[in-house]
Amino acid sequence: MTDNQALDMLRAQGHAAATTDRNGDVRVWIHGSTDAVDVKPGRELQELAEGRLSFDEIRERREDEVVIER
C-alpha cells in the first residue's frame, strides 16, 4: 500500500487528511471531533488506515517523543 492509498482509505473512513508538512508528517483530523494527530508517513500511516494502529496509540508515541527530546 502506498501513502496515497492510505490517505484515501482514511478519507473514506470519514477522516480529513492534509498533505505532508515540512517535517514530513501528515496531519489527520479524527472524524467526528476537532482533534488531529500528526502521523508519520510509511508504516505508521498505513497501519492507521488498516486499523492496526489507533489514534490514541499514535498520541502516546508523540508524548513519548516529547519526553525524550527534553
Secondary structure as GFF3:
##gff-version 3
##sequence-region A 1 70
A	DSSP	alpha_helix	3	12	.	.	.	ID=ss1
A	DSSP	beta_strand	16	20	.	.	.	ID=ss2
A	DSSP	beta_strand	26	29	.	.	.	ID=ss3
A	DSSP	beta_strand	36	39	.	.	.	ID=ss4
A	DSSP	alpha_helix	43	50	.	.	.	ID=ss5
A	DSSP	alpha_helix	55	69	.	.	.	ID=ss6
###
